[in-house]
């Protein structure tokens, strides 16, 4: 039986934790929750299988919330080191992740050259976006196969062994020199 002091007054028995995310994709409610192997609670025993760990709620900033399917999904990755509290104190069955704690080896190598002015977001498969505020600034978005575009002071550049296709039913105008494409007709204006 759970002692009444542990459940009657939330906050009286707060228990903080640090742990490692071990699963994010199998959340049965698809709420962005994660299973965490908590240091000192789950890591020193083989009795608790990964599948049996409780699902942790995740606190997110108000700029990243999601409601009724709109907004931004959460981005926790397996292997992320996190900290939080157990909402049920010493029972340790209701974890809530409050934040992540970067550890050695978590730095993206693309961001190292211009650290801390280069912000990089990379997906698990290798797509990435880069916002480099060093020098004059640069924005780059790259597909995992290598095709990318960069926005620099002198314009937008597209690179890769690929084709560029513009779909639409209206007029596409390109200036300097003026080119107008409508359907199958290309007109060069002087």
PLY file of the C-alpha trace (Angstrom):
ply
format ascii 1.0
element vertex 190
property float x
property float y
property float z
element edge 189
property int vertex1
property int vertex2
end_header
0.00 0.00 0.00
1.25 3.50 -0.84
1.72 5.62 2.30
-0.81 8.50 2.21
1.95 11.12 2.64
3.33 10.15 -0.79
0.08 10.69 -2.71
-2.05 13.18 -0.78
0.06 16.32 -1.22
1.90 16.70 -4.48
5.18 18.49 -3.94
5.92 17.15 -0.49
8.03 14.28 -1.82
9.51 15.60 -5.07
12.07 13.29 -6.63
14.35 14.67 -9.35
15.99 12.45 -11.94
18.50 12.33 -14.79
18.26 9.58 -17.36
18.60 8.53 -20.99
15.75 8.39 -23.51
15.42 4.83 -24.81
12.17 4.99 -26.84
10.18 7.77 -28.51
8.47 6.07 -31.46
6.15 3.62 -29.72
4.13 6.04 -27.54
0.67 4.43 -27.68
-1.00 7.85 -27.31
1.35 9.56 -29.84
1.74 12.58 -27.53
5.50 12.98 -27.84
6.15 11.08 -24.62
9.35 9.11 -24.08
10.51 6.13 -22.11
13.52 7.01 -19.97
15.97 4.75 -18.18
16.56 6.79 -15.04
20.02 6.73 -13.45
19.87 5.15 -10.01
16.32 3.83 -10.51
16.27 1.74 -13.70
19.92 1.42 -14.67
21.18 -0.88 -11.93
18.66 -3.64 -12.46
17.91 -6.08 -15.25
14.47 -6.68 -13.76
12.92 -3.79 -15.70
12.83 -4.34 -19.46
12.79 -1.31 -21.77
9.19 -2.06 -22.80
8.08 -1.96 -19.14
9.44 1.53 -18.39
6.72 4.16 -17.79
6.00 6.79 -20.47
7.25 10.24 -19.41
5.32 13.41 -20.21
7.49 16.15 -21.69
7.37 19.83 -20.71
7.86 22.00 -23.82
8.19 25.75 -24.29
4.99 27.53 -25.24
6.47 28.24 -28.67
6.55 24.52 -29.47
3.20 23.35 -28.18
0.72 21.23 -30.08
-3.06 21.26 -29.74
-5.66 19.29 -31.70
-3.07 18.24 -34.28
-1.78 21.74 -35.01
1.61 23.07 -33.99
4.97 21.37 -33.86
5.61 17.78 -32.82
8.27 17.14 -30.21
11.79 16.27 -31.26
13.34 14.13 -28.52
15.80 11.58 -29.84
16.75 8.19 -28.46
19.98 8.62 -26.50
19.19 12.16 -25.33
20.17 12.77 -21.72
17.21 14.35 -19.89
16.28 15.58 -16.44
12.91 15.85 -14.75
10.80 14.94 -11.77
8.59 12.07 -10.76
5.08 13.47 -10.30
4.31 10.69 -7.82
7.44 11.24 -5.69
9.01 8.12 -4.25
6.73 5.78 -6.20
8.66 6.83 -9.33
6.01 5.74 -11.84
4.93 9.13 -13.31
8.02 10.75 -14.84
7.93 14.22 -16.38
10.84 15.41 -18.53
11.64 19.08 -17.93
14.68 19.47 -20.16
17.68 17.91 -21.80
21.29 18.00 -20.69
23.77 17.95 -23.61
26.67 15.62 -23.01
30.10 15.30 -24.57
29.71 14.06 -28.13
26.33 15.76 -28.73
27.77 18.68 -30.75
26.91 18.58 -34.45
30.19 18.75 -36.40
28.57 21.12 -38.95
28.15 23.70 -36.16
31.69 23.48 -34.75
33.49 25.80 -37.23
31.45 28.88 -36.34
30.30 27.93 -32.83
28.22 29.42 -31.23
26.94 31.46 -34.19
26.06 28.48 -36.37
22.77 26.74 -35.51
22.19 23.33 -37.10
19.11 21.10 -37.07
19.71 17.60 -38.45
17.22 14.74 -38.70
17.95 11.13 -37.87
18.33 10.25 -41.59
20.64 13.15 -42.47
18.48 16.00 -43.81
19.59 19.27 -42.25
19.07 23.01 -41.95
21.84 25.40 -41.02
21.60 29.03 -39.90
25.09 30.56 -39.87
25.18 34.06 -38.31
28.95 34.39 -38.52
30.35 36.72 -41.17
27.64 37.97 -43.49
25.30 35.09 -42.70
24.10 32.09 -44.63
21.10 29.74 -44.63
21.44 26.22 -46.03
18.97 23.39 -46.38
20.23 20.02 -47.59
18.62 16.71 -48.56
20.30 13.56 -47.24
21.24 12.64 -50.86
23.31 15.83 -51.20
21.15 18.32 -53.10
21.01 21.64 -51.28
20.32 25.32 -51.60
21.97 28.24 -49.86
20.76 31.76 -49.32
23.63 34.23 -49.16
24.04 37.97 -49.58
24.24 37.56 -53.36
21.11 35.40 -53.73
19.87 31.84 -53.72
22.10 29.06 -55.06
20.94 25.50 -55.81
23.54 22.71 -55.96
23.47 19.02 -56.75
23.09 16.58 -59.57
19.38 17.07 -59.85
16.74 18.89 -61.82
14.72 21.86 -60.69
11.03 21.62 -61.52
8.56 24.42 -60.88
4.94 23.29 -60.85
2.06 25.69 -61.29
-0.62 26.96 -63.65
0.33 30.62 -63.66
3.21 32.71 -64.95
6.73 32.20 -63.61
8.94 35.27 -63.97
12.71 35.36 -63.60
14.47 38.71 -63.83
18.00 39.72 -64.91
17.73 38.85 -67.76
13.95 38.79 -67.98
12.65 35.34 -68.77
8.97 34.57 -68.77
7.74 30.99 -68.84
4.06 30.22 -69.41
3.13 26.63 -70.15
5.50 25.36 -72.84
6.37 28.87 -74.09
9.62 30.54 -73.01
9.99 34.21 -73.83
13.27 36.13 -73.38
12.72 39.86 -72.90
15.49 42.32 -73.63
0 1
1 2
2 3
3 4
4 5
5 6
6 7
7 8
8 9
9 10
10 11
11 12
12 13
13 14
14 15
15 16
16 17
17 18
18 19
19 20
20 21
21 22
22 23
23 24
24 25
25 26
26 27
27 28
28 29
29 30
30 31
31 32
32 33
33 34
34 35
35 36
36 37
37 38
38 39
39 40
40 41
41 42
42 43
43 44
44 45
45 46
46 47
47 48
48 49
49 50
50 51
51 52
52 53
53 54
54 55
55 56
56 57
57 58
58 59
59 60
60 61
61 62
62 63
63 64
64 65
65 66
66 67
67 68
68 69
69 70
70 71
71 72
72 73
73 74
74 75
75 76
76 77
77 78
78 79
79 80
80 81
81 82
82 83
83 84
84 85
85 86
86 87
87 88
88 89
89 90
90 91
91 92
92 93
93 94
94 95
95 96
96 97
97 98
98 99
99 100
100 101
101 102
102 103
103 104
104 105
105 106
106 107
107 108
108 109
109 110
110 111
111 112
112 113
113 114
114 115
115 116
116 117
117 118
118 119
119 120
120 121
121 122
122 123
123 124
124 125
125 126
126 127
127 128
128 129
129 130
130 131
131 132
132 133
133 134
134 135
135 136
136 137
137 138
138 139
139 140
140 141
141 142
142 143
143 144
144 145
145 146
146 147
147 148
148 149
149 150
150 151
151 152
152 153
153 154
154 155
155 156
156 157
157 158
158 159
159 160
160 161
161 162
162 163
163 164
164 165
165 166
166 167
167 168
168 169
169 170
170 171
171 172
172 173
173 174
174 175
175 176
176 177
177 178
178 179
179 180
180 181
181 182
182 183
183 184
184 185
185 186
186 187
187 188
188 189
